[in-house]
């Protein structure tokens, strides 16, 4: 992998990680269409770390409130809105964490085909569109409950299947449950922090002892992924309530059609 390939892949990862359009559906294209070499696990870790930096930076005020609120809840032995949100995020993270622990290797072996990615890109894109049209979009994040958080967390398990889109499926769940677009997106992005951190640590653990790490490309991947992901989240949160999900649904349908034509 050369510098140009690393730049394009990191930019693509950063732009697609948090949009409901499936990063895996895009990352298959350079390798299969242009014949680029596999970027390797170390580069995967790098771009995920970059995405993690971006989402933590964007939601830094929320995270500080959650941390201080949780500390106050422990100190005063009384729950508050931020400590409750922390516990709800924990509940929402557990299903995908357990599913990844037990089924990640099986999914990597059996579900990374072009047919699977094309199909999930299409099916879950249409489901997102249906949820956006039919959802009541009345609830705010202040109305989140443990039961609703668990349901969104169960939907997040589906994101282990390539082409689903983690942000897409969790936003779909939030819309089905009646949340506003921006509040559903906010909860989805906050949910992504422990999942990205856990997956990054898991991949990093797999790399222990490997000597062939191109640190210059790693640094490029982290930087480009972080900057592009931050810009993407900033734009998405500013526009989503007015724009809606339909542009992403149309894009996913077109991407799925392209994948079917190229690979099936």
SESE-487686 format. One record per residue: residue in one letter; x, y, z of N, C-alpha, C, O, CB in turn. Coordinates in steps of 0.02 Angstrom, whole numbers, plus 50000, padded with zeros to 5 digits. Atoms other than C-alpha are relative to their C-alpha. Glycine has a CB too. Example, Ala and Ser with C-alpha at 12.3 -4.5 7.8 and 13.67 -1.06 7.14 Angstrom:
2
a500454994150000506154977550390500455006050000500975005950033499505000150062s499584994149997506844994750357499615005550037499865011050045500205002349929
//
This chain:
264
x500424994050000500005000050000500445006250000500895006950042499525000050061x499594994050003500715016949949499625005850034499095004850062500165001849926x500284994349965500355034450015499325002049972498865003750010500495005949996x500644998050031498965038349890499454995250021498904997450038500065000149924x500505004949979498055022149931499815000950073499235000550091500264992949988x500134998949929498235025350117499575006250011499115006350052500655000650040x500384993749994497565043050096499274998949980498825001050015500325005549956x500695001150024496045037449995499614995650048499034997050064500024996849930x500345004649954495625023050113499835003350067499295002350094500434993850012x500124996549937495795033850269499455005249992499025005950035500645003450026x500524995050014494725047550191499334996649993498824999050019500175004049937x500625003750011493425034850138499724997350066499124997650079500114994249952x500215002549934493385027050312499725005650043499195004850074500604996750035x500234994549959493215043850397499335002749978498915004450020500515005649998x500624997250026491805049650284499414995150006498844997350010500095001949929x500555004950000490805033350292499884996750067499364993450076500144994849950x500075003449935491065027450472499375002150036499034997950066500615001550044x500564997549960489705038550546499395001849958498865003349987500225005950039x500594999150041488555041150397499644993349993499974988149994500185002949931x500385006350005487155028150376500044996949931499534995349900499285001150019x499935002450069487885021750212500464994049994500594991849938500265005649957x499595006150000489015006950261500715001249977500845001949917499684994849957x499294999250017490895009250268500274993949964500684994549919500415001450062x499745006150032491194991050219499784999549928500144996749887499764993850038x500224999950069490164993450062500455004249956500515002949896499305002549996x499554995750038491375006950009500724997349998501054997749946500005007050029x499305002249996493014999250067500144993949957500724992249944500184998650072x499895005850045492724983949957500165002349929500464998549891499384995550000x499934997750069492764994649799500725001049978500904998549924499635006549992x499314999250025494604999949790500364993449989500734992649941500405004250049x499665006450006495194982249818499754996049941500154993349902499914995950064x500295004350052493994973749698500015003349931500114999949881499304998150019x500054996650064493834987049563500695002249974500855001449915499545006050005x499354997350021495584994749562500574995250012501144996549991500135006450037x499485005049988496534979349619500505002050053501064999650053500364998649937x499544997849948497284988049769500124994350050499694990050060499725006150037x499865005249950498144977049899499595001050063499365006650077500754999950017x500354999549935497294973150064500405004550046501015003950051499914993050031x499644995149959497714987150184500304997250063500755000250092499545005550018x499725003349941498054975150328499685002350065499375007650068500745001350003x500324998749935497494974650508500265006250034499885009850067500084994050045x499724994249966498694987950570499705006549974499585011150013500765000149991x500304994050028497965000850452499265000550021499015005950032500065000149923x500695000149975496204995650502499975002950071499535006950086499714992850000x499974997249932496664999350683500115007549997499785011250034500574996650041x499844992950004497385016250632499395004249982499255009250015500555001149949x500574995950021495835022450542499434999750051499055004550058499754997749931x500505000349947494705016350682500195004550059499765007750089499914992750025x499774995549948495765025550809499875007349980499665011350021500754999050015x500154993350025495615041150701499265001750007499095007250028500215000749928x500724998949992493725039250698499815001050072499385005150088499604994249970x500144999449929493715037050886500205007050026499835010150063500374994550040x499784993349981494725053150910499485005249978499325009850016500685001649969x500474995150028493475062450800499355000250040499115005750057499844998349927x500655000249966491895056750890500075002350072499625005550099499704993049997x499884997749932492655059751062500095007650000499835011050045500624996650031x499904992850004493195077251009499345003649989499225008850020500505001849944x500634996650015491485081650939499535000050061499215005050075499664996749940x500475000649943490515075351091500355000950067500134998250118499664993149997x499614999249939491805080851219499595003050057499665001050115500625004349987x500414996949947490545091751314499514994950028499414994550088499625006249973x500465005249977489285077551321500364995050044500104992950096499674996349940x499635005049962490615065551382500225002850068500224999150118500614997749960x499814997049936491215077651516499405000450046499464999150106500295007149989x500614999849959489415079851576499824993050025499624992250083499415002949960x500155006849979489165061051579500484997850054500274994650103500044995349940x499505002049950490785058451675499885003550067499885000350120500715001649975x500114996349938490445072251802499344998150033499294997550094500035007549988x500655002049973488625067251820500034993150033499724992050084499495000049946x499935006749971489095049151851500395000250065500244996750113500354995349950x499624999249938490385054451980499555002850056499585000550113500615004749989x500464997149951489075065052068499494994950024499304994850083499655006149971x500495005149981487845050552066500304995150050499974993150098499764996249939x499665004549952489115039352153500115003650066500015000750120500674997549971x499844996149940489595053052276499375001350042499385000550103500325006749981x500624998249964487805057952320499524994250007499004994750040499645005749964x500425006049998487075040452298499295001549974498794999150001499974997350071x500644998350031485715047652187500115001149925500555004949905499695006450033x499934999650072485495045751999499795006849974499355010050002499604994549966x500194993950035485415060751883499964998449925500114992849905500505005950014x500115001450071485085062651697500634997449965500594993449919499745006249965x499385002050034486915060451650500244993150022500504989349982500555005150013x499825006849977487235045251759499534994949970499734989349955499994999650077x500485004450032485645037651688500194998849927500144993249902499285002950005x499785000750070486265041151511500604995449995500644991349950500165006949969x499425004450000487915032751553499794992750006500034988449969500485001850058x500235006849990487015017151615499614997549939499664991649921499564999550062x500365001950060485885017151462500474998449943500354993749904499525005649979x499505001450051487405017851348500354993350013500514989649967500535005649997x499725006549982488145003051443499534994549979499744989649948500144999750076x500515005050018486524993251420499984999149924499934993549899499315001950027x500045000350073486494997651234500624996849969500584994249914499905006949973x499375002650027488304992151211500084992550011500414989149972500595003750031x499895007049981488204975151295499824995049945500224990549932499614998550062x500175005250050487264965451158500514999549943500724994049926499325001549970x499525000250055488454970451017500684997750024501044994249988500065006949967x499365002249973489964967851130500034992550007500534989449989500135003350066x500025007249991489444950151173499974996549932500304991449922499404998050042x500065003050066488944946250993500675000149963500864995349931499475003649959x499354999650032490624952450930500504995150030500904992249994500275007050006x499545004549966491554942151059499904992849977500384989149968499915000450075x500155007050015490674925951012499944998549925500074992949903499374997950034x500165001450071490264928050826500445003749950500355002749890499295001649987x499624996050046491554939950753500404995849950500414997249891500475004550038x499605004250045492694926350683499564996349950499754995649891500414994950041x500455003650045491224916650610499745004749945499715002849887499414997050039x500264995150049490534932350526500565001949951500435002549891499735006350035x499444998450044492264936750458500114994649948500304996049891500645001050040x499875005650045492374919450380499444998949950499564996749894500114993750040x500575002050041490614917750309499595005749972499175004649928499564995650040x500454994750020489844934950284500355006049968500075011549966499625002450060x499644994450030491154945650197500014999649924500465002349892500715000350026x500035000550073490654941550020499675006249970499325009950005499614993649978x500304994350034490134954649892499244999449999498895004550004500265000649928x500725001050001488394946949884499695002150066499165005450066499834992649986x500254998149934488134949150072500005007650007499515010550029500414996650056x499944992849992488754967150070499505003749956499195008549978500715002349983x500484996850045487684971749919499294999250027498895003950025500054997049930x500675001349976486144963649995499845004050063499305007050068499914992550015x500134996349938486314971350168499995007649988499605011250020500534998350053x500024993050018486704988350092499325002049975499065007349992500545001649948x500664998650028485064987549998499454999250052499045003750062499864995449941x500565001649954483934979350129499975004950058499445007650073500074992950026x500014995649942484474989850277499955007449980499765011650020500624998950042x500124993350025484495005550170499255001349992499015006750011500365001049934x500724999450007482665002650126499655000250068499165003950077499724994349958x500294999949932482274999050309500105006850032499655009350067500324994450044x499884993349974483075015650356499505005049971499235009250007500725002349984x500484995550032481965024550230499304999050028498945003950041499994998849925x500665001549972480405015850296499945002950071499435005950088499874992450002x500024997549932480845020450476499975007650001499635010550044500624997650038x500004992750002481155038650428499315002649981499105007850006500535002549951x500674997850021479455039950343499474998550052499035002650066499814996649933x500525002349954478445030250471500125002250073499645002550112499944992549997x499864998249930479325035750632499655006450020499595011149980500745000650010x500354994149976478405048450738500475005950013500265011650007499624998350064x499484994949990480005058050777499785005350052499835011350040500165003549934x500244995649947479315065350939500444999850063500475004750100499304998350019x499635000949938480465058651076500685003449997501015003449945500084992650016x499324997449993482025067451136500424995050038500164990050063499995006950037x499565004749965483535058951213499854999850075500024995050109500735001849988x500194999949929482885064251384499474994750016499384992950074499755006950019x500525005149991481485051451358500264992949989499874988249987499435001449953x499715006750007482695037051334499904996050064499964998750119500765000549983x500075004549943482365022151447500484994149990500774993349937499264997550008x499565005850006483355006451484499734995049948500114992049911500084996550068x500295004550049482134996251381500125002249929500294998249886499254999350012x499884997350067482285007651230500744999549981500914997949924499775007249995x499285000650012484185007951248500194992949982500614991749939500405002450061x499855007050014484214988951250499774998149930500134994549895499664995550052x500255001550068483154987951091500495002849948500654999349900499305003049990x499524997150047484344999851001500654996050001500964994949949500145007450017x499405004149994485794989451067499934993349964500414990949935500164998850072x500125006350035485014973550998500035001049925500294996849889499314997050020x499944998450071484844981850828500745000749981500944998749926499625006449983x499294998950014486694986550840500374993449986500874993449951500335003750057x499695006550013487124967950841500024998549926500494995249902499634994650037x500035001450072486604967350657500585003349963500755001249908499345002549972x499464996450033488024979450617500634995749992501084997549956500175006250038x499445004650009489244964850635500004997149929500534995049904499974994350051x500045002550068488614959250464500235005649952499925010949953499274997649983x499744994750045489604969050331499455002749955499034999049929500584997249958x500494996850043488584981550233499405002850037499015006750009499774995349949x500584997849963487324984750371500055007450018499565011150011499914995950064x499854993349975488095001150437499785000550073499185000350088499645005449958x500164999549929488205002850625499585006150015499075005650050500655000250040x500404993949987487595020750627499324999549967498825001849994500375006249974x500645000650035486255016550499499494995850037498914997750042500124997149932x500485004549968485485002150595499785002750068499215001750088500314993150008x500204997249936485515011050763499555006149991499085007250031500625001950042x500464994550015484725026650689499324997449977498815000349993500305004649946x500635003250020483425015450607499604997950061499004999250064500144994049955x500345002249938483015008050777499715006050037499155005850061500484996150045x500234994149964482895025350856499395003149966498935005450000500565005150005x500574997250037481715031450719499384995750009498834998350019500165000649926x500565004649989480615015950736499695001150069499095000650078500224992749991x500234999049931480505019450923499735006950013499515008550068500574998650048x500324993549994479915037150890500455005950017500205011250034499484999650049x499554994549983481475047650921500095004849942500035002949883500694997250022x499824995150051481895063650829500644997849965501044994149993500095007050032x499415002050038483215061850695500655002050036501114998050041499995003149931x499384997749970484515072450785500144996550067500724995050082499985007550011x499895003449937484245064150954500184992649989500594989850025499375000550044x499815006850016484295046850877500714999649976501074994949994499544997249947x499314999850023485915051450789500495001150057501024998050060500095005449946x499564998649943486665058450949500104993850043500664992250062499715005750043x499945006149959486285042551047500404994849961500814991249991499314997250019x499635004750042486945032150901500755001450002501154996850008499745000249929x499294998250000488585041650897500324998950068500894996550072500095007349978x499735001349934488815040851085500094992550011500584990350042499555002950055x499945007349997488495022051073500624997549964500914992449983499394996749972x499445002450041489875020750944500665000350036501124996650020500045004049936x499364999049967491235026451064500274993750033500834991750018499955005550051x499735006249971491385010551170500094994549949500554990549955499544997650055x499945005350050491094999351018500635000949959501004996149948499385000049954x499394998750040492465007650914500624998950043501124996150020500005007149972x499435000949955493615007851065500144992650012500724990450010499885003550068x499915007149987493324989351102500264996449938500714992249943499344996950022x499775003350061493534984050920500725002049984501114997849960499555001749941x499314997950011495114994550905500494996550046501034994650024500055007550009x499565003549953495854986751062500074992649981500614989749987499715000550071x499985007150021495404969350998500484999149941500884994549940499304997549982x499565000450058496264972550831500725001450020501184998249994499775004949947x499324998549978497764980250919500314994150036500904992750029500005006150046x499765005949965497904964851029500234994749950500724991249961499444997150046x499815004850051497954954150872500675001749967501014997449939499464999549947x499394997750033499414964650809500634999450043501185000550020499925007149978x499435000449954500514962050962500524995049973500364989249958499774998050071x499475004450024502184954850906500155000749926500654998049902499824993050015x499874999150071502024959950724500525005549990500495010850022499355001749962x499464995250010503564968950660499905004349937500205009749932500664996349995x500064996750065502994974250485499455005350003498965004949966499854994949945x500484994549994502044990050536500305006249968500835008649989499815001250075x499774994050034502235005050420499745006150039499185008450028499755000349926x500234994849954502155018850551499845006549964499425010349989500525001250053x500164994050037502165032850422499294999849972498925004749974500505001249944x500685000850026500585026050341499494999750056498925001950048499964993749957x500445000249941499835022750513499845007250022499265008850035500344996050058x500114993149979500075041050560499555003749950499125007649970500675003750006x500434997050051499305046450396499274997750008498815001750004500254998349929x500675002749993497825034950421499635002950059499045004750054500034992550007x500324997149940497475041350598499805007249987499245009250003500484999650061x500124992950009497605059650547499435001349951498975005149965500645003449975x500504998850052496565058950388499324997350022498815000650011500214996649934x500635002849976495245047650465499685004550053499085005650052500104992950027x500264995749947495075058950617499715006549973499165008449992500565001550051x500224993650027494925075150519499374999149957498905003149963500555003249959x500585000950044493705068350389499404997750040498844999750025500164994949946x500565002349959492635059550520499715005750040499105006250046500234994350047x500254994349962492515075250626499595004749956499045006849975500595003950032x500374995750047491995085750476499344997049981498835000449974500435001449938x500615003650020490725072550427499485000350055498895001750041500174992849982x500474999849944489925071650600499745007050011499145008050023500334997350064x500204993049992489895090650614499465001849950498955004849968500625004749993x500494998650052488985092250449499354996150010498804998950003500294998549931x500595004349993487805077650482499555002550056498945002950047500224992850013x500414997849944487225083950652499675006749987499135008150013500435000550063x500294993550016486925101350582499434999549949498985003749947500555004649973x500465000350057485915095350432499454994750006498954995249971500374998749938x500425005950005485035079150477499265001350015498834998249983500254994850047x500704998949982483435086050557499615002949941499025001249931499965004750060x500344997150058483015096150402500064995649938499584995049899500295006849984x499875003950061483775084750270499654993350001499404991049949500744999049990x500315006649996483085068150332500484994649975501054995949956499364999949961x499595005850018483725050850289499954998049926500344993949902499814994250042x500125002450068483075049350111500605000749953500704996249913499425003749971x499404999850044484675055550024500464994150011500774991649964500385006550011x499575005749985485635041650112499684993549977500034988949956500144999750076x500355006050024484305028850068500114999349924500274993949900499245000550016x499905000150073484415033549883500734998149984500854994249938499825006849969x499295001550011486315033049893500144992650011500514989549973500445004350045x499885007049985486285015749973499714995549946500024990549927499694998250068x500305003950054485115009049839500455000149938500564995049906499295002649983x499554999450058486275015649703500654996250012500904992949966500155007449986x499395003749984487815008649792499884992549995500304988949968500255001750071x500165007150003486964991649810499954997749927500194992449910499354998550037x500065001850071486524991649624500684999549967500804995049927499575005249963x499325000250027488334995549581500364993750022500694990449982500405006250021x499675006049974488954981449693499724993749966500104989249949499904999550077x500305005850034487724969149615500264999449929500424994049905499235000650000x499775000150070488264974149439500744997849996500934993949953499925006949967x499275001350002490134973149479500184992950023500644989949995500365005150042x499755006049967490214957549586499554993949996499774988450012500125001650070x500465005849998488684946449562499934997149930499574992249920499305002150028
//
